[in-house]
Amino acid sequence: MSPPGRPKGEYRRAHHEGIPMSTSQNTLNGKTLFITGASRGIGLAIAKRAARDGANIVIAAKTSDPNPKLPGPIHSAAAEIEAAGGQALALQTDIRDDASVLEAVARAVSRFGGIDILVNNASAISLTPTTATSMKRFDLMFGVNVRGTYLCTQAVLAELVKSAQAGRNPHVLNMSPPLSMREHWFSPHVAYTMAKYGMSECTLGHAGEFKPYGIGVNSLWPRTAIATAALQMIPGVDLGRCRTPEILSDAAYLILTSDAKLTTGNFFIDDELLAVHGVTDFDQYSVMPGTKDFIPDFFVD
């Protein structure tokens, strides 16, 4: 049953009251961020924004060798992060594999002394109907999006609890959409929708489960399509009608510098959160300045 006052079929919408400025921690200096899929795109943009504060970044991603089709092996990403002002630890990591994740967490703790923030950014996509979705692709999406998010969160939880006890303001940020139980978000690509919503269900559940520890758990999602390497691989996409990853990195920064005890259980939309905090120039995030007709992203009603 839908909560009173909400449209039928919509379980929980994003909160857009914003983050009270008085609760902001203002900086990520000295904090350690474990970011999945941080070798390119949105994950790398979030990493570089944190690096500008002097943060430590653990790049947990699969791409270690140059790929002519995709930018961002982990070592070139590390160089960009260090050039931005942070410290980087590049770790080839398969977030579907328990041993790989646990080893990455152990190496991160050995290098930086702990983990304060987890960003579950890695994701797999296939915008295909049931007849065109192989079970191999189905398993990939669930392995990366759902299992990977859950596994990484479980693996760093002890470190986040220590961070909370030390007053270091720990957060988990899942790059996943608000939950909207409407048929039109499911019917074109049931498997992908279930996999992305699985990440959001982690936000919903872990926000409540981890609240006693003082760990903030939130989701962030873009209103428009974002120009990434993955998007470029989808035929027919007009990148000129997209925004850049920096809109998400700026929005993520606001969340990750907020008071984790007060900012938790939210499903934020990038431009609405930024607008609440006084951003008025959204043209700076346009791939093609002056664009008004952006491609809308999935799952935003």
N, C-alpha and C positions, 0 to 999 in steps of 0.2 A: 504494500500500500504506500502511495506517495505521501510524504509529510504534508500537513495542512499548508495551503498557500503555494505549493509547488506544482508545476505542470504534471499531468499524469505521465508516468513512465520515467520520470526523472528522480533518481534516488538522492543525489547530493550534488549541489552545484558548487562552483568555486566561490570562495569568500573574497570579496573585493573591498573590505573595509581598509585594507592596507596594513602596513606594519607601523605601529606608533613610533615616531622618530625618537622619542625619549627612551625607547627600549633598545635602540641600535647600539651595537658594539663598535661600530664605525670602522673597524679594520680587521683584516685577516692576517696581519703581520705575525709571523711565527707559527701560524696554524698549519696543520698538516691535512691536506685534502687527498682522499683516495678517489680517483675519478675513473670510472670504466669508460672505455671508448674515447679516451682523451687524446688520441693521436691525430685527430682531425675534426673538422666541423664544429658542432655545438660544444662537445666536450673540450676541445682545445681552446675554444673561445672562453669558456668558463675558467679553464686553467690559467690562461694568460691574464684574465682580469684579476684573479686572485694573486697571481705572481706580481702584479704591479704593486701590491701591498707588501711583498716580501714573504709570501706564503711558500710552504713546501708542497710540491705536487707529486703524487704517485700516479704515473701514467700506466693504467692497467688496460692493455689493449693487445689484440692479436697480431697486428701488422708490424713485423720486425724488419722485413725486407722491402725495398722499393717495389712498387706495383705500378706499371704504366697506366692502369685504369683508375687508380685511387691515390690521392696524396696521403702523406702522413704516416710513414713508418715511425715507430715510437722514439727513435733516436733523433730524428729531425724535429719532432715535436718537443723533445726535451731541450734542444738548442733554442727553440723559439721561446719556451717558458723561461729559461735562464736569461735570455736576452731581455725579457720583459721585467726581470728583477727578482725572480723566485729561484728556488732550488728544485731540481727535478730528479726523480728516480724512475727510469724507464724499465718497465717489467712486462715482458711478453706473457700475457695471461689469457687463458681461455676460461671465461666466467661460467661456462657450463660444467667445468671440471673441479670437483672439490679440492683435490690436491693442489691444482694450479692456483686456486684462489687462496687457500691457506698458506701456501708458500709465499705468495705475493704480500699477504698481510704481515707475515713474520718478517720478511725482508724490509717492509716499510717501517715496522716498529723498530727493527734493529738500526735502521738508518736515521730515523727522525725521532725516535723515543716514544711514539704513540700515534694515534689517528684521532683527529677532531671532527672531521667532516667526511661523509660518504656521499658521492654523487653517482647515482645509478643512471648513467646516460646511455650505455650500450644498448642497442636495439636491433632487431631483425624485422624486415618488412616484406610482405608479399600481398599485393592488392588484387587477389585472385578469388574467384568464386569457388565453391566446394569442388566442382568437377575439375578445376584446374589447379588445385592445391595438393601437391603430392604430400604423402605423410612424412617424407624426409624434410620438406620445407615446413610442414606443421610442427614437427619436432624441433627444428631449428628455432622457430619463433618462440615456442614455449620454453625451450632450453635457455635461450638468451634473455628474453624479456621477463618471463615469470620466474623460472628457476634461478637464473643468474642474479636477478634483483634480490630474491629471497636469500640465496646463498651468500652473496656479498654482505648483505645486511646482518645475517647471522654471524658471519666470520669476523666482522669488525665490532660487533656489539660490545664485547668486553672492553675494548679500547675506548669506545664512546662513553661507556659508564665511567671509566677512569677519568676521561676528559671532563665529564660532568662533575665528578667529585673534586676535581682540581679547579673548578670554576672556569672552564675553557669554552663553554657555550657550544656543545656538540649538536650537529644537525645531520639528518639524512634528507637528501633531495632527490626525488624520483622524477625523471623527465617523462611524465605520463599525463594523460588527459583527465578532465573531470568526468565522473561517472554519470552517464546519461543513458538510461535503459529505453532507448527509442529504436524502433525497428530499422530506421534508415541508416543508422550507424553500424548495423550488423549485417544486413542482407547482402551488400555487395562483396564483403570480404569477412566472413564470419570468423575465420581462424585468426586473422590479424587483429580484429577488434577484441576478441577474447584475450589474446596475448598482451595487448596494450592495457586493457582493463585489469588484467592480472597484476600489473605493476601498480595501478592505482588502488587496487584492493589491498596491496601491501601498505600503501600510505594510510588508508583508512584504518586498518587494523593495528599497524605498528605505532601510529600516533597515540592511540589509546594505551597500547601495551607498554610503550616506553615513556609515557608521560610521568610516571612516578620517579623515573631516573633524571628527569630534566632534559631529555633529548627531544629536540624538535624534529618532526617528520612531516614533510610537505611535498606536494607535486607542483610542477611548473610546466606549462604548455603554451605554444604559440598560437596566436589568433590566425596568422597567415602562414602560408608555406615558407619554409626557410631554405635559402640557397645553400645546399650542401652537396658533397660528392655523391651521396646516395640518391638525392633527388635528381641529379643530372643523369642518372642511369635509367630513370623512368621516361620512356618515349613521350614526346609531345609536350613536355613541361616548359613553359615560358619563364625562364629565370628572371627576366625583367619585371615580372609581376610578383616577385618574392622579396622578402626582407633578409637581411644578413644575420648570421649567428650572434652578432654583438647585441641584438635586442634581448636575446635570452641570457647572455652573460651579464648584462647590466641588471636584468631582473633577478637573476640568481644571486647576484652580489647583495642585493637588498635583503633577500631571504636569509642568506648565510651570515649576514652581520646583524640580524635581528636577535632579540632575546628568545632563545630556544624554549624557555619555559612558557612564553606567552604566544609564540608563533608556531603553532603545530596543528596538524589535521586539516590544512587548507589545500585547495586546488586552485592555484593562481594562474591567471592568463597574463601573458607578458605585458602587453600594452596597457591593460587596465591597472596593473600593479604600478607600472612606471608613471602613469598619469596621476595616480593618487599621490605619488611622491614628487610631483611637480614637473615631470618631463612633458614638454609641449612640442618639441621638435622631433617628430617621428620620421621625418624625411631623411634624417641622418642614417636610418637603418634600411633605407630602400636600396636595392641593387641598382635600380634605375631611378635617380632622383626625380621627383615630381609625379611618380606613379600614384594613382588613386585606386585603380582597379586591381587589387591584390588577389591572388589565389587564396581562398579561405582554406584553413587547415581542417582536418577531420575532427569530429567530436565536439566542436564548439557550436552550441545551439544559439 
